[in-house]
């Protein structure tokens, strides 16, 4: 298992698709920085006191996760399921099509191959999605002060009913870390939908688009149903993946439940069906 | 080492691809499989690899039932149908990655396997740049590099030049000499007779003929 995992991780993280995804994502987050953050740059040492009593532009309202309603941020979080599939999501489909797994199944248990691939797809997608966000955060940190968010400042969309709102005002970097972790895990899970799709789908594009289609179906279904059941909108990944609280009432337990369901649906289906299938 | 088929049948989507096969393969021998396209030669090899499981009957490999006691034979190398490797890696890199799974051989053994089929381990060309014959040779090198107890070669001399054929013959002979069980499927009747100790004729998934070749007389 260890040898198989090492092979899969090295192929996932050293593949050109992994690099391409990071570059694509970084282009979006850097364009965001150049268009929206850079023009707001303030002199070093600025505080609310020397900024006319107003809360100044800081890391927390200028990084891409603090400006979630801006075009680039919306684009990033909307394209997230598509980008998550690019690094390694189609690897099983391509290998199955070429017959490569036969070389592996003569040397190790099939189960180890499928588990290793699942882990590699999950980790590579999560990393490729998180790195551009981190990059944006780092350049914003280099240009803006880290002034503790002021609950009375009208620049934040955060209110007490928002998830982790007390953490945002008390330890904003902790808030950012938690959101990056949430995005990491959800991106990884979304990418594994491509693995499951690879079991049945016959077209490469379909396999790559599967997480995005899943995301769109969930997005529009929950949006529509929230007309009747308002709370359903808080389960929408399109809303909770964005560190800016674009809607009220998002809480952690339903998100965790959603992730658990997605994990079970992808992991167990992929492993069980993959191992069960005969190889031709 | 032996492989014993006990009344093995395999039905796929209503079509019987293996039909009541009873065979015993023993180590130190080369077995040839002859038959038309779609006769069941490759299916029989897939069954030995554990890629497909019998609908009925059992495959006993050295006292262990495939699909019950083991999911694949403990020591096997195979080239079944077309070889398939990672396009963006060189031949050597491909074999190195696969060898790392069991980690039973060193780099020099991988190099030796490649050289024995006429491939240069230091060739920097990616697999995607390989010719059809080179791909086939890499597939054979991959099947034999770990000196497995069982070697299955499905049409091994396809797309290979004359020198390459001689190299494949030498590889099979060496495997037999060290006590491996070798199974070869080939359309070339003369080649199969040259390589094999025994030949099985297969038709519509059934064994319809068995010939034991007197190699000593042939060699004289």
Interface residues (C-beta under 8 A of the other chain):
Chain A: X3 X4 X6 X7 X11 X98 X99 X100 X102 X103 X104 X105 X106 X107 X108 X109 X110 X278 X279 X280
Chain B: X46 X49 X50 X51 X52 X53 X71 X72 X73 X76 X77 X78 X80 X81 X82 X84 X85 X86 X97 X98 X100 X101 X102 X103 X142
